[in-house]
Amino acid sequence: MTKALEDIRILDMTHVQSGPTCTQLLAWFGADVIKVERPGIGDITRGQLRDIPDVDSLYFTMLNANKRSITLNTKTDKGRAIFTKLIETCDVMIENFAPGALDRMGFNWQRIQEINPRMIYASVKGFGPGPYENCKVYENVAQCTGGSASTTGFGDGPPVVTGAQIGDTGTGLNLALGIITALYHREKTGKGQRVECAMQDGVLNLCRVKLRDQQRLAHGPLKEYPQFPHGTFTDEVPRAGHASGGGQPGHVVKCAHSGPHPGEHGAHGANDYAYVIIQPQGWEPLMKIVGREDLIDDPEWATPEARLTKLDDCFALIEGWTITKDKFEVMEILNEHEIPCGPILSMKELAEEPSLRKTGTVVEVDHPERGKYLTVGNPIKLSDSPTDVERSPLLGEHTEEILRDVVGLSDQEIKDAREEGAI
Ligand SMILES: CC(C)(COP(=O)(O)OP(=O)(O)OC[C@H]1O[C@@H](n2cnc3c(N)ncnc32)[C@H](O)[C@@H]1OP(=O)(O)O)[C@@H](O)C(=O)NCCC(=O)NCCS
């Protein structure tokens, strides 16, 4: 079956997470992704957080599937000449170096356009133009500067970062969309263009509802926040704890233990919780389930407005029932009444979930050096361009085939490049 992007060739200069997550996605849609890495070192993540000595880390293997790897020192003369040829033959070039690094290699946007006017040049930086434009940025810095940390955590505690990589993988998704849009635009204009995504912008985009709340604050307290009944608001959006960011209140509630019994291996219960949302129409069935039919029509409890001052009490009532069921039973019973809820699933439970294996969202891949490992597959499913997840490349695994077939070098030229240390 043909793949959606199979005639698109990508010059992938990315490293760490934000860029690689974008190019992995494009590779899954069928693009030929050529990952350029420094000879001998490669993407730094190959050696970070290693679980097995001298074997590419899971950090690397889970972000670089379906790519080809070429080692190339772009700071040597031959390396620069090869790099120029790659720019000529590729459709898209992607990098997430620190600001200025590509210019220092001698390839700024103007030079890239001279070499290939159809080139789409996409980059991730920590910040857009402004006071911090020259700064290096990692995931948690983006979470902190993009509004996520200040609004995450509990009201009386410090800012909290989330495990979801909203700065890195989130920005990688934005970049992929920008690139596909630019490719579509090129169909009409024949010209390439620049695609720039700042991690701060990406995080703020995901925190849109919090900028909404900042403006609502000017007109009074945020009634759905846990601070409301206590009147503790400043002029800044507070941390909302477990409160829902939407119009319907929700909260984490404790459940009975599921899985091994106390004392048995694996019996910890750290994730014996569920998240429950109270839609207006959900109040009646919820109160029937928890055995408080008397509150269904009680004016002190019956309307969403009346409940705003006592959301803690509402969820305490619900928790009084959930504590008697495990989180999967809670999910089953509440969904029979169309009450939105979800068990708090651990990474262990997600890794073992058969339905995610079936859809290709969790995939087992075989690697020549590490053996079998799990990865997260393509979260976007296309009916006519299905994703086949292939293992990540070894460092420089495809150097010679790319130099021969894409760059057009002879065996002697490849030998010379190797002797000069360019590859
Ligand atoms: C992530 C980040 C902080 C890492 O910083 P770093 O490890 O110091 O790496 P840099 O990006 O500065 O690049 C390192 C150097 O390697 C060089 N290099 C990379 N690939 C090379 C190659 N194939 N040949 C020769 N040199 C190469 C770069 O030119 C740069 O050299 P220079 O600084 O002397 O010009 C930084 O790249 C960054 O801020 N990126 C943008 C935001 C981003 O994507 N962050 C999230 C990452 S998940």
The ligand as an SDF file (V2000), in Angstrom:
LIG
                    3D

 48 50  0  0  0  0  0  0  0  0999 V2000
   18.2640   21.1590   23.1650 C   0  0  0  0  0  0  0  0  0  0  0  0
   19.4340   22.1000   23.3240 C   0  0  0  0  0  0  0  0  0  0  0  0
   19.3290   22.8440   24.6470 C   0  0  0  0  0  0  0  0  0  0  0  0
   20.7130   21.2280   23.3340 C   0  0  0  0  0  0  0  0  0  0  0  0
   21.8450   22.0340   23.3840 O   0  0  0  0  0  0  0  0  0  0  0  0
   23.3020   21.4410   23.0560 P   0  0  0  0  0  0  0  0  0  0  0  0
   23.3700   20.0380   23.5020 O   0  0  0  0  0  0  0  0  0  0  0  0
   24.2930   22.3690   23.6430 O   0  0  0  0  0  0  0  0  0  0  0  0
   23.3590   21.3610   21.4580 O   0  0  0  0  0  0  0  0  0  0  0  0
   23.3540   22.5210   20.3390 P   0  0  0  0  0  0  0  0  0  0  0  0
   22.0450   22.6030   19.7050 O   0  0  0  0  0  0  0  0  0  0  0  0
   23.9220   23.7860   20.9170 O   0  0  0  0  0  0  0  0  0  0  0  0
   24.3730   21.9640   19.2260 O   0  0  0  0  0  0  0  0  0  0  0  0
   25.6470   21.5010   19.5830 C   0  0  0  0  0  0  0  0  0  0  0  0
   26.7130   21.7660   18.5450 C   0  0  0  0  0  0  0  0  0  0  0  0
   26.8220   20.5880   17.7480 O   0  0  0  0  0  0  0  0  0  0  0  0
   27.0560   20.9640   16.4230 C   0  0  0  0  0  0  0  0  0  0  0  0
   26.6310   19.9040   15.5100 N   0  0  0  0  0  0  0  0  0  0  0  0
   25.4530   19.2240   15.5130 C   0  0  0  0  0  0  0  0  0  0  0  0
   25.4260   18.3370   14.5160 N   0  0  0  0  0  0  0  0  0  0  0  0
   26.6030   18.4320   13.8630 C   0  0  0  0  0  0  0  0  0  0  0  0
   27.1780   17.7750   12.7410 C   0  0  0  0  0  0  0  0  0  0  0  0
   26.5200   16.8070   12.0940 N   0  0  0  0  0  0  0  0  0  0  0  0
   28.4140   18.1350   12.3500 N   0  0  0  0  0  0  0  0  0  0  0  0
   29.0890   19.0970   12.9970 C   0  0  0  0  0  0  0  0  0  0  0  0
   28.6050   19.7690   14.0620 N   0  0  0  0  0  0  0  0  0  0  0  0
   27.3750   19.4350   14.4830 C   0  0  0  0  0  0  0  0  0  0  0  0
   26.2380   22.1940   16.2700 C   0  0  0  0  0  0  0  0  0  0  0  0
   26.6550   22.9070   15.1330 O   0  0  0  0  0  0  0  0  0  0  0  0
   26.5570   22.9190   17.5910 C   0  0  0  0  0  0  0  0  0  0  0  0
   27.8210   23.5320   17.4820 O   0  0  0  0  0  0  0  0  0  0  0  0
   28.1470   25.0860   17.7990 P   0  0  0  0  0  0  0  0  0  0  0  0
   27.3890   25.4340   19.0470 O   0  0  0  0  0  0  0  0  0  0  0  0
   29.6070   25.0720   17.9780 O   0  0  0  0  0  0  0  0  0  0  0  0
   27.6870   25.8760   16.6600 O   0  0  0  0  0  0  0  0  0  0  0  0
   19.5090   23.0900   22.1530 C   0  0  0  0  0  0  0  0  0  0  0  0
   19.7760   22.3920   20.9740 O   0  0  0  0  0  0  0  0  0  0  0  0
   18.2340   23.9130   21.9790 C   0  0  0  0  0  0  0  0  0  0  0  0
   17.9550   24.8530   22.7290 O   0  0  0  0  0  0  0  0  0  0  0  0
   17.4420   23.5910   20.9260 N   0  0  0  0  0  0  0  0  0  0  0  0
   16.2650   24.3290   20.5550 C   0  0  0  0  0  0  0  0  0  0  0  0
   15.1030   24.0270   21.4510 C   0  0  0  0  0  0  0  0  0  0  0  0
   14.8050   22.5680   21.5340 C   0  0  0  0  0  0  0  0  0  0  0  0
   14.5110   21.9090   20.5780 O   0  0  0  0  0  0  0  0  0  0  0  0
   14.8040   22.0730   22.7810 N   0  0  0  0  0  0  0  0  0  0  0  0
   14.2580   20.7930   23.1330 C   0  0  0  0  0  0  0  0  0  0  0  0
   15.1240   19.6870   22.8840 C   0  0  0  0  0  0  0  0  0  0  0  0
   14.1970   18.2500   23.3180 S   0  0  0  0  0  0  0  0  0  0  0  0
  1  2  1  0
  2  3  1  0
  2  4  1  0
  2 36  1  0
  4  5  1  0
  5  6  1  0
  6  7  2  0
  6  8  1  0
  6  9  1  0
  9 10  1  0
 10 11  2  0
 10 12  1  0
 10 13  1  0
 13 14  1  0
 14 15  1  0
 15 16  1  0
 15 30  1  0
 16 17  1  0
 17 18  1  0
 17 28  1  0
 18 19  1  0
 18 27  1  0
 19 20  2  0
 20 21  1  0
 21 22  1  0
 21 27  2  0
 22 23  1  0
 22 24  2  0
 24 25  1  0
 25 26  2  0
 26 27  1  0
 28 29  1  0
 28 30  1  0
 30 31  1  0
 31 32  1  0
 32 33  2  0
 32 34  1  0
 32 35  1  0
 36 37  1  0
 36 38  1  0
 38 39  2  0
 38 40  1  0
 40 41  1  0
 41 42  1  0
 42 43  1  0
 43 44  2  0
 43 45  1  0
 45 46  1  0
 46 47  1  0
 47 48  1  0
M  END
$$$$
